[in-house]
């Protein structure tokens, strides 16, 4: 399939850009250190995903985020600054993330083209990335060890933290679209040369987008990843421990390895997902070394926005699932059954309690006006409670401390958290990597969103590993939990062309 897209744009204000670059060089000379320079202008782009697919190369980190209920699409590639904490590094990855942001944004110069609308007069510098589910390599990571049973493949890890500031970013909303170009200016730089480098990137993006997807693949094998026990036996082990009082809930994930006769196209897979699940956040994060994590998540672990000396917070409690009906009446009856299910409401209350307790432990004031409803996706419906709160703090980077406190919520971990997570690490067949972990973005204005990396999987060449989880509580039925994960697998299997 060949796709073309034309990009229209406003002309660059060369004098203004040159003046801003000169200011950045002067600041770099005064401080004696490099200065991050960011320049934004109006841009028109009908399909940011296509732009990302056609204008980024395989060696570049890249990020895509489409959040329909916030009227926001972000597409970015390249890197002017990046931090990657290896899987076996025991450093505090959230502290590393905060230090990275402070280091690079502290003296940054943010400029813009004079044609930008007043509301978009300053586009802040954005940072993209993800944390792994577990904080270190206490569980052996083997997600790409497809030698059992597919073929030999060297073990490849995703870092426990990856954050990067992109070389370029397109931010698209219904009423506006902007292009941001980032560049590190050195004290010895020449303004004309820096301007040419920036204009070269812009010129590359201006060229008509032409993207040819690979020849349609055929899935040749789907194999469940298994450890010492099959998944249903692990569920039975968990139920025994729940009945003995070791923990109240644990979320257990299954993984499927999918092999095709030729390479998967991550952009095409994500395109199918975003079309099938328009209510979800579609995301893609590529390290730039040939492996991609992507998905369509219905769940936000933390959304935040700074307002003066206060930080506005939101977190989704999402737990308890049932299939969609074949008719409006059947769908309504299934939804009512879910809302009245003692087992599912009990599981959901664990999640609400865990989020509220952790927010309050950080000093946040919880909005008492919360109500539980149904979140209906194309193939499944969930119990959903949006939780909002505020916290008094003039330093918006406390949001990363809150994120660290929230992850993993009882929706993807368990209760009590530490005991449940230990059980998961011991018994799940493969390391989760970035699955069910925070993935998202933040910017210098003190706003950001991190979703939970569920309905997701990894792609590398002709191989994919996809995940689905189910919350196990005292009255869980093994067969029902297996059926729930099968329903959740359908999203990725369809996008991969396996069903």
MARNU-41532 format. One record per residue: z negated, x negated, y of N, C-alpha, C, O in turn. Coordinates in steps of 0.02 Angstrom, whole numbers, plus 50000, padded with zeros to 5 digits. Example, Ala and Ser with C-alpha at 12.3 -4.5 7.8 and 13.67 -1.06 7.14 Angstrom:
2
496104934049716496104938549775496104934049835495774928849834 496464935849888496434931649947496064935550002495984933050057 
//
This chain:
499
500004995849941500005000050000500004995650062499604991050067 500454997050108500484993350171500254997850228500465003650232 499844995250271499574999150327499664995050390499524989050391 499894998350442499964995050507499554998850559499445004850554 499324995150608498964998250662499104994350726499074988250727 499264997950779499364994750843498714994950882498334999750878 498594989750920497994989350961498204989151034498594984851054 497944993751074498054993451146497414990951178496874991551149 497474988051237496904984651264496974984051340497524984951367 496434982651373496454981351444496604973951455496434969851413 496924972351511497084965351524496444961551540495964964251568 496434955251522495844951251532495804949051605496314947451635 495214949051633495104946751701494974939151697494404936951689 495514935351703495464928151691494994924751738494604920351718 495014926551802494574923251851493844924751836493414920351838 493704931151820493024933051805492774929351743492214926751742 493184929151690492994925751629492884918351642492394915451618 493324915251681493264908151696492604906851734492264901851721 492444911251780491824910351819491214910851774490744906951781 491214915651728490654916451682490584910251637490024907951624 491144907651613491124901651571490834895751610490444891851584 491034895151672490784889751715490024890351723489674885251723 489774896551731489054897551736488704895451672488164892451673 489014897151615488714895351550488684887751542488194885051518 489224884351561489234876951556488704873951602488364869151582 488634876651662488134874151709487434875051680487014870651687 487304880651649486654881951619486534877151561485974874651551 487054875951521486984871251465486824864251491486444860651459 487114862351548486984855751576486274855251602485954849951596 486024860751632485344860751658484834860351602484344856551605 484944864251549484474864451493484564858651445484114856951407 485154855651447485304850151401485414852451330485344848451283 485584858851321485684861551254486244866751256486404869451309 486544868351197487084873251195486844880151218486254881851211 487294884051246487144890751270487614895751236488224894751235 487324900951207487724906251177488024910551232487664913351273 488684911051232489044914751283489384920751250489724919951199 489304926651279489584932851251489964936551305489724937651360 490584938451287491024941851336491294948251304491534948051247 491264953851340491504960251314492004963451361491984962451421 492464967351331492954971051370493154977451333493024978151273 493464981951369493714988051337494234986251284494594981251289 494264990451233494714989251176494844995951143494395000151139 495434996851120495595003051084495805001151013496274997251003 495455004050965495585002550895495445008750854494865010850850 495945011550824495865017750787495545016750719495235021450692 495595010850692495355009650624495025002750620495344997950599 494375002250639494044995650637494024992550567494024986450561 493994996650514493984993850447494634990250432494634984850402 495194993250452495844990050443495884983650484496144978550460 495624983750545495624977750587495234972150552495454966450551 494654973850525494244968850490494604966150429494594960050416 494924970550391495274968450331495854963750347495984959050309 496194965050401496804961250416496684955050458497084950450457 496124954850494496004949250541495464944350519495344939450554 495144945650463494634940950439494894937450376495264940450337 494684931250367494904927750306494324927150258493744928650275 494464925050197493974925150143493394920350155492864921250125 493494915150197492964910350209492494912450265491994909050278 492644918050298492224920250354491704925350331491864929750290 491094924950356490644930650345490904936650382491214935950436 490794942550355491054948550387490574954350374490194954350326 490604959250419490134964850416490484971150440490874971050488 490334976750406490594983250427490034988350421489644988250373 489994992750470489464997750472489745004050504489975003950561 489735009550467489975015850494489425021050483489265022850427 489135023450539488575028150536488775034450576488675034750636 489065039350540489335045150576488825049050617488995051250672 488215049850592487735053850630487485050350693487145053450734 487655044050702487505040450764488135038850803488105035350854 488705041450780489345040250814489445032750826489555030650883 489415028950773489445021650781489815018350723489685019650665 490295014050742490615009650694490565002550723490715001350781 490364997950681490344990850698490754986950648490664987750587 491204982750672491604978350628491584971450659491724970550718 491394966450619491304959750646491484954450594491434955650534 491694948650619491864943150574491774936450609491704936050670 491784931150568491674924550594490934923450609490544928150604 490754917350627490054915950641489994910350692490304905150685 489594911650744489424906250791488724903650776488544898150798 488344907450738487674905350716487484909250654487644915150649 487154905950607487004909250544486374906150513486254900050520 485984910250480485414907850441485454910750371485574916750362 485364906450322485374908650252484794905350217484774899250210 484314909450194483734906850158483874907450083483964913050059 483894901950046484064902249975483574906449935483004907649955 483824908749878483434913249836482774910149814482274913749808 482754903749802482144900449776481684897749831481174894749816 481884898849894481474896549950480904901449961481034907449967 480294899049964479714903449970479514904650043478964907150056 479934902750091479784903850161479724911350176480004915550140 479364913050228479314919950252479974921750285480094919950342 480404925350249481084926550274481094930850336481554930150377 480594935250346480574939350406480384935050466480644936050521 479934930350457479764925550510480374921250526480504919750585 480744919150475481364915250486481864919250527482194916550571 481924925750512482394930050548482194930550622482624930150666 481554931450635481314931950704481444925450742481664925650800 481304919850710481424913350743482164912350758482334909850812 482594914350712483314913850721483534917850783483914915350824 483294923950788483484928350844483234925450910483604925150959 482604923350911482324920650973482704914350995482844913551054 482854910050947483184903750963483864904850995484044901551043 484244909550968484934910350991485024915251048485524914851085 484564919851057484644924751111484254922851174484374925651227 483794918151168483334916651224483704914951288483554917751341 484184910351285484534908051346485264910351349485654907651387 485434915251308486134917451305486354920451371485954923351409 486994919751385487314922951443487774928351417488234927051379 487644934551439488034940351418488454942651477488184944751529 489114942251470489574944051523490014949851501490004951851443 490404952551548490854958051530491424958351579491394955851635 491954961551557492524962951600492334968351649491974973051631 492564967851710492374972751762492644979751748492444984451782 493104980551700493384987151686492944991351640493094997251630 492414988451613491984992351568491654998051606491464997451664 491585003751570491245009451599490515007551614490235003051584 490225011151663489545009651684489055009851625488615005551619 489145014951581488685015651524488755009751475488295008351437 489325006451477489435000851432489464994251471489784989451450 489124994051528489194988351573488974981751542489244976451559 488484982051497488264975951463488224977351388487814981451367 488634974051349488614974751277488174969151250488364963351256 487604970851222487144965551199487424961751139487864964151104 487164955851128487354951851070487054954951008486464956551006 487464955850957487254958950894487154953750840487494948650838 486674955150796486534950950738486584955450677486314960950676 486934953050625487044956950564486754953350504486694947150503 486564957250453486334953950393485934958250345485924964350351 485604954850298485244958250245484684953850218484704947750225 484194957150188483664953850151483754955750077484014961050062 483544951250032483564953049962482984957749946482514958349985 483024961149888482494965749870481834962049860481314963949886 481864956549820481264952549807481244946749856481764944349879 480634944349871480564939249922480724932349897480814927749937 480764931349831480954924749804481244925549735481354931149711 481374920049702481714920049638481214920349580481274916649531 480724924749585480244925349531480544928649470480274928249414 481104932149480481474934849424482154931349421482454930149473 482384929649363483004925849356483594930149380483684935749357 483994927349426484564931049452485174929749407485384924049399 485434935049378485994934049331486524939449338486874941149290 486574942249399486994948149406487724946849389488084951449369 487944940649396488644939249380488724935649313489254932849298 488214935749273488264932449208488594937349159488274940249115 489254938149169489614943149130489824940349062490214943449026 489554934549043489684931948977489384936548924489564936248865 488924940648945488614945348898488754952348923488374954948964 489264955448899489704953248844490424952048866490864951848823 490564951148932491274951148952491584944248947492044943248906 491354939448987491654932748984491194927949021490734930049056 491314921549013490894916549047491004916949122491574917449146 490464916649159490494916749231489874913149258489314914949238 489944908149301489354904649327488914909349367489144913949400 488264907949364487784911949401487874910849476487924905149499 487904916349513487974915949586487434920149617487324925849597 487094917349667486534920849697486714923249767487134920249802 486394928649787486404930649857485764928149888485234928549857 485784925549949485184922849980484664928249993484824934149997 484034926149998483494930850011483514933250083483214938350099 483854929550127483994931750196484664929050217484814923150207 485084933350245485694931150278485754934950344485814941150344 485744931350399485864934250466486424930050498486444923950490 486864933350535487364929450573487554933050637487524939150642 487734928950687488004931450750488764930450746488984924750736 489164935750753489874935250737490274931750792490064931350850 490854929150772491334926450821491634932150862491734931450922 491774937750829492034943650864491754949950834491574950250775 491714955150875491444961550854491794967150891491914966750951 491964972350854492214978550884491684983850876491444985050820 491494987050930491024992650928491384998950949491634999451006 491415003750903491815009750914491375015950916490975017050871 491455019950969491155026550974491695031450993492255029551010 491535037950990492035043051005492325042151075492925042851084 491905040551123492115040251193492255033051217492455032151274 492145028151175492245021251199492345016451141492145017751084 492665010951157492755005651107492764999051146493114998451196 492384994151121492354987751155492454982051106492304982551046 492724976551133492784970351095492304965351125492284964451186 491904962051083491454956751105491654950251072491754949951011 491714944951112491874938351088491284933651103491064933351160 491044930251053490474925651061490694918451052491134916951011 490384913951090490574906851086489984902651109489644904351157 489854897151074489334892451096489634887351144490114883851127 489354887051204489594882551256489154876251257488534876651258 489474870451256489114864051257489094861351328489514863051369 488594857051343488534854351411489154850451434489304850251493 489504847551387490084843351404490754847151401491284844251410 490724853651390491334857551384491714858051450491434857451504 492364859251443492794860551500492944868051501493124870951450 492874871251559492944878551564493634880851542493684886051508 494154877251560494834879251541494924879051465495244883451436 494634874051433494704873451360494314878951324494554881751275 493714880451348493324885751318493684892451327493714896451280 493964893551386494324899751399494914900451352495054905951327 495274894951339495844895251294495624896951223495954900851188 495054894151200494814895651133494634903051126494774906251075 494324905751178494144912851177494764917151178494814922151142 495244915351220495864919251224496274918851160496634923551143 496234913151125496594912551061496334917651010496724920750974 495674918451007495384923350961495614930350981495804934350938 495584931751045495794938251070496534939651055496714945151036 496944934551063497654935251049497784936750975498214940750958 497404933450933497464934750861497294942050845497624945150804 496784944750877496594951650865497084956550896497134962350874 497454954250946497944958650980498554960050937498864965350944 498714955450893499314956350852499254962650810498704964350787 499804966050801499804972150762499514970850692499694966050658 499044975150672498704974250608499154976250551499434981750550 499234971750504499634973150444499224970950384499084965050375 499054975850343498634974350285498954977350223499074983350220 499074973150175499374975450112498854974950057498634969450039 498654980650031498144980549978498444977949913499044978749902 498034974849871498294972349808498584977949764498434983849774 498984975949716499254980849669498684984649635498174981649618 498784991049625498254995149596498024992249529498424990649486 497364991549523497084988549463496924993949411496904999949427 496794991749351496544996249299495894993249272495854987349258 495384997549267494744995349240494804994549165495004999249130 494644988649140494734987249069494084987749029494094988548968 493504987249063492874987349026492304989249073492274987049130 491854993349047491224995049081490664993949031490654996848977 490194989749050489654987849004488994988449040488924986049096 488504991649009487844991949038487484985349029487484982448974 487164982949082486784976749080486114978349046485754982749068 485954974648994485344975948957484944969548946485224964148940 484284970348945483844964748931483544965448862483894967048814 482894964148856482564964548791482554971748765482604972848705 482494976548810482474983548792483044987248827483264985148881 483284992648796483764996848831483385000748885482775001148883 483755003648932483445006548992482965012248974482425012649003 483155016448927482715022048909482055019648879481545022848888 482075013948844481455011148817481005008448873480395008748868 481325005648925480935003248983480595009149018480025008649039 480965014749024480675020749054480065023049013479555024849042 480115022948948479555024848905478955020148914478385022348915 479095013648922478565008848936478215010549001477595010349005 478615012249052478335013949118477905020249113477365020549142 478145025249077477765031449070477095030149035476585033149054 477085025848985476455024148952475955021149001475365022849000 476195016549044475755013349093475535018249146474965017849171 475975022949165475775028149214475225032449185474735034049219 475295034449122474785038549090474125034849080473595037849076 474165028049078473565024049072473255022449140472725019349144 473595024649195473315023749261473495017249296473195015649347 473975013449269474155007049300474515008049367474385004349414 474955012949371475275014849434475485022149430475495025149376 475655025049488475835032049491476585033149488476815038349463 476965028349513477695029049514478005022149512477745017349540 478585021749478478985015649479479715017749478479915022349442 480125014349519480845015849522481205010649481481185004649495 481545012949429481895008449383482645009049391482925014449391 482965003249398483685003049410484065001249346483844997149306 484635004449338485125002549287485694998849322485814999849381 486044994649285486624991049313487204991449264487104990849203 487804992449290488414992349251488854986749275488944985849335 489154982949228489664978049245490344981149233490474983949180 490774980649283491434983749280491954978149287491924974149334 492414977849240492924972649239493614975849244493764980649209 494034973149288494714975749298495234970549277495064964749265 495864972649273496394968149253496644963849310497044959249300 496414965249371496574961149429496024962149481495574966149472 496074958549536495524958649584495424965549616495904969149631 494794967349625494624973149665494734971449739494664965649759 494914976449779494974975549851494354978849883494314984949886 493874974849908493254977749935493384982749992493034987749997 493884981450033494024985950089494284992650065494114997850093 494694992550012494944998749984494375002549951494345008649956 493934999049915493365002249883492925005549936492705011249926 492785001949991492365004850044492715010750077492385015650095 493365010450085493735015950114493655022350073493565027750101 493685021750007493595027549964492885030249972492785036249977 492395025749974491695027849981491585031650046491255036850046 491845029050101491715032250165492065039050171491835043450207 492615039750136492955046250135492595051250090492555057150107 492325048950034491975053249988491275055150012491025060549996 490965050750051490275051750073490215051050149489895046350173 490525055650186490525055050260489835055950290489725054250348 489355058650252488675059550278488275053050275487755052450306 488525048150237488155042050225488355036450273488865036950308 487955031150273488125025050309488545020750262488305018550210 489165019550281489595015050242489485007950268489505006650328 489385003250222489244996350243489584991350198489734992750140 489704985550226489994979950189489734973550219489734972650280 489504968950177489284962350199489564957150151489444957450091 489934952550179490254947250140489994940550166490014939250226 489754936350120489474929850139490014924950161489854919850193 490644926350145491174921650161491314916750105491654911750115 491044918150045491174913749987491434917849929491314916249870 491794923249944492134926949892491724932149856491934934549803 491154934149883490754939449852490544944349906490374942449962 490564950649889490474956049938489964961049912489984963049853 489514963149955489044968449941489244974449983489324973850044 489334980249952489554986049989489264992449959489024992449902 489284997749998489035004149973489055009450026489315008450081 488775015250009488715020950055488015023850045487895027449997 487565022150090486865024050082486685030150123486895030750181 486295034750095486055040450133485385039150167485115043650199 485115033050159484415031950176484325026250227484585020750217 483965027650280483785022650330483055020650319482605024850319 482945014150309482255011850302481925011050370481325012450377 482315008850420482035008250488482595008350540483065004350538 482525012950586482935013050646482465012350705481935015550707 482635008250754482175007050809482555006350875483145004550877 482195007850929482485007250996481925005851045481435009551048 481995000451084481494998751134481565003051195482125004151220 481005005551221480985009451283480385006951323479825009251314 480515002251368479974999251406479514995351361479724990851324 478864997051364478384993551322478234997351258477734995951224 478675002051240478595005851178479215005251135479775004151160 479105005851071479655005451023479685011950984479205013950952 480265015250987480365021450951480605019750880481035015450872 480325022950830480455021350760480655027550720480445033050736 481065026450669481235031750622481325028750553481615023350546 481085032250502481185030250433481295036450390480955041450400 481755036150344481915041850301481515041550236481515036550201 481175047050221480885047950154481395051650113481565057450128 481645048450061482185051350020482015050149947482065044549923 481815055349913481655054749841481645061649811481445066549843 481855062149749481945068549715482675070649719482945071549774 482995071349663483725072549661483905077949611483545079049562 484475081149624484765085949577485505086249591485725084549646 485895088449542486615088549551486825094149599486415098449615 487455094049621487735099349661488005104849616488205103449559 488015110949640488265116549601489025117249607489335114749653 489305120749558490025121849558490225127549604490815128249621 489745131549626489875136949673489325136749726488815133349718 489435140449781488945140649834488275143349808487745140649824 488305148549767487705151649740487335146849694486725146049698 487715143549649487395138849603487105132949641486555130649624 487455130649692487205125049732486555126949768486085122949771 486535133049794485925135349827485345135949777484785134049793 485495138449718484965139149667484705132349645484095131549635 485145127349638484925120649620484495117649675483995114349661 484695118749738484315116249794483615119249796483115115849807 483575125849785482925129149784482495126649726481885125849733 482815125349670482445122649612482145115849630481565114349613 482535111649665482285105149685481705105749734481205102149727 481765110249782481235111149831480585113749800480045112649826 480655117149743480065119949710479855116149647479425118349610 480175110449637480015106349578479375102349590479345098249636 478865103549550478235099949558478335092449547478055088449584 478735090649498478855083649483479205080249542478995074849563 479735083349569480115080149623479725080049688479755075149725 479355085449703478955085449764478395080349760478205077249811 478115079449701477595074349693477885067449706477575063349741 478475066149679478805059649690478965058749764478885053349791 479185064149796479355063849867478745062449910478785058749959 478185065449893477565064449931477335057249928477045054649976 477445053849871477285046849866477655042849921477365038549953 478295044549930478705040949979478465042350050478395037750090 478345048750065478095050550132477445046850147477355043950201 476995047050099476335043950108476395036450118476055033550161 476835033250079476895025950083477185023950151476955019050181 477675027650177477975025950242477465027050298477385022750340 477135032850298476655034350351476065029450351475855027150403 475805027850292475245023250288475435016450315475035013250351 476035014050299476235007350321476395007250395476255002250429 476685012650422476805012950494476135013050532476045009650582 475665017050507475015017450540474635010950535474255009250580 474725007150481474385000750474474624995750526474284990850541 475224996950554475494992750607475304995250677475484992250728 474945000850680474745003650744475205008850771475145010750830 475675011350730476145016450754475835023350755475405024950713 476055027450802475845034450807476385038850775476945039050799 476205042250721476685046250683476775053050717476285056250737 477395055150724477545061850749477345066950694477605066550639 476885071550709476655076150657477175081550639477095084950589 477685082250680478185087550668478695085150617479255083450635 478505085150554478965083150501479045088850452478575092650438 479645089550426479775094850377480265092150325480715088250341 480165094350264480585092150209481145097150198481035103250195 481755094550192482335098650179482775095450126482555091150089 483395097650124483875095150075484415091050110484685093150161 484565085250083485135081350105485665082050051485585079549996 486215085450068486735086950019487315082050027487645081750079 487435078049975488005073649971488525076849924488405082149896 489095073649917489635076849879489465077749806489715082449775 489045073449776488905073949705488175074849688487995075649629 487735074749739487025075149726486675077749788486925076849844 486095080949780485685082949837484975080249828484715079949772 484675078349884484025074949883483525078749926483715082349973 482885077949910482365079749956482345074550012482375068549999 482295076950075482355072350131481855074250185481825080050206 481475069350208481005070350264481095064650314480915058950298 481365066050373481415060850425480725059950458480415064750479 480495053650461479855052050490479975048050554480305042950553 479695050450610479775047050673479095044850699478585047950684 479085039450738478455036750763478605032550825479175031050840 478065030650859478105025950916477555020850910477015022250883 477695014950938477195009650938477215006251006477745005051034 476635004651033476585001251097476624993751086476174990751057 477164990751110477244983451106477834981451150478374984351144 477744976651193478284974551238478784970051203479334968851229 478614967351145479064962951107479384967051051479064968651001 480024968751061480354973051012480454969750944480594973150895 480374963150941480454959750877479904961550827479934959650769 479404965250851478904967950803479244972550753478964974050700 479854974850770480224979150723480334975650656480334978950604 480424969050657480524965350594479874964950555479884964850493 479294964650590478654964950555478564971750522478304972250466 478774977050557478724983850530479194984550470479004987450419 479794981750475480264981950419479974978450358480034980850302 479654972750370479334969050315478784973250283478694973050222 478414976950324477874981050298478144987050258477854989050208 478704989850280478984995750247479324994150181479284998050134 479654988450177480054986950117479624983750062479234979250075 479714986049999480094992149981479654998349986479074998149967 479945003750011479585010050011479525012549939479825009849893 479125017849931479035020649864479675023949838479725025749780 480175024749882480815027649861481215022849817481605025049775 481115016249827481495011349788481035006349753481275002149714 480385006749765479905002349732479435006149687479585007149628 478875008249714478405012049674477735012549710477675010449768 477245015249676476585016249705476055015749650476105019349600 475555011349658475495006249710476065001149706476314999449652 476254998849764476864994849769476834988449727477294987049688 476304984449735476284977949702476334978449626476694974749593 475964983149597475974983949524476664986349501476924983949450 476944991149538477604993749518478134988249522478554987649477 478124984349576478624979149585478564973849531479064971349506 477944972149512477854967249458478164969849393478474966049356 478074976349379478364979149318479124978849322479454977149273 479404980549380480134980449389480414973449377480914972649342 480084968449406480324961649398480294959349326480714955549303 479794961649291479714959549221480204962849175480444959749127 480364969349188480724973149138481444975049155481834976349110 481614975149219482314976949234482774971449207482604965549207 483364973549186483814968949150484104963449193484284958149168 484164964549260484454959449303484144959849372483894965049393 484184954449408483914954249475484314958949520484924959549513 483974962149567484304966949611484724963549665485194966549691 484554957349684484904954349740484784958449803484214959549822 485324960749835485274964849896485234972249880485154976349926 485304974149817485264981249800484574984049820484064980949806 484574989949851483974993749871483554989949923482974991649933 483854984949955483504980950006483774982650075484284985950081 483434980250129483664981750197484314978150214484364972050204 484794981850239485424978950264485594982550329485524988550334 485814978750379485974982050442486074977350500486344971850491 485864979450559486014975850620485464976950672485074981650667 485444972450721485024973350780485364969750838485834965850828 485134971150898485444967850956484934966051009484344967951004 485164962351059484724959751110484414964851155483964963251194 484634971151151484314976551190483704979551155483384984151180 483554976951096482974979451059483124985851022482694990351019 483714986450995483884992150953484224989750890484534984450888 484154993750837484454991750774484324996850720483915001450728 484684996150665484615000650607484694996550543485154992550536 484224997550497484274994650431484275000250379483795004150375 484805000550341484845005350287484575002450223484464996450217 484465006750174484265004550107484905003650066485305008350059 485004997750039485624996150005485704999449937485734996049886 485735006149937485835009849875486525012949874486895012449923 486705016149817487395018349804487845012349818488345012849854 487665006649789487965000349809488104995849750487864997049694 488484990649763488634985749711488944979549740489104979149799 489034974549696489334968149714490044967749685490184970249631 490484964549723491164963449699491324956049707491204953049760 491604953249655491874946449658492494946149615492454946249553 493064945649647493694945449611493804951749570493804957249596 493894950749504494034956449460493404959349429493444963049380 492824957649457492184959849428491754963349480491774961749539 491384968149456490914971649498490274973149459490304974049398 489724973249493489094975549464488814980949509488704979749568 488704986849481488454992449520487784994649493487614993549435 487384997849537486694999549520486565006849534486885010049575 486075009649498485815016349511485095016449486484935013549434 484655019849523483955019949505483675026949501483965031649527 483095027549469482745033949463482005032749469481745027749443 481665037249504480945036749512480575039749452480685045549435 480155035849421479785038049361479065039749382478705035549409 478865045849368478185048149381477915051249316478255051349265 477295053749319476945055849258477325060849216477335060349154 477635065849248477975071049209478735070049206479105074949197 478975063949214479685062449207479895063349134479525061849087 480515065649125480815066249059481365060849053481805060449096 481325056849002481775051148995482515053249001482905050049036 482695058548966483395060748967483615062949036484175061549057 483165066349072483335068649140483425062749188483875062849230 483015057549180483075051749224483725047949211484045045449257 483905047549147484535044349131485125048249159485605045349184 485085054849156485625059049184485665058149259486215058149287 485085057449293485085056549365485445050049385485835050049432 485325044649348485655038449364486405038849349486815035849384 486585042549298487295043449282487655046949339488215045049357 487335051949368487625055449426487715050649484488225050649518 487215046449496487245041749552487765036349542488065033949590 487885034349480488395029349465489095031849484489535027849500 489185038349483489855041249492490185039049557490785038049560 489775038349610490055036549676490425029949673491005029549695 490105024749646490425018149642490965017949589491485014749599 490865021249533491365021149480492015024249505492565021749489 491965029649543492565032749570492905028149620493515027449620 492515025049664492805020549714493135014449682493615011749708 492875012349624493165006649588493745008749544494075004549513 493895015249542494455017649501494295018049428494745018049387 493645018449412493435018649341493395025649314493375026549253 493365030649357493355037649335493825041749380493895047749370 
//
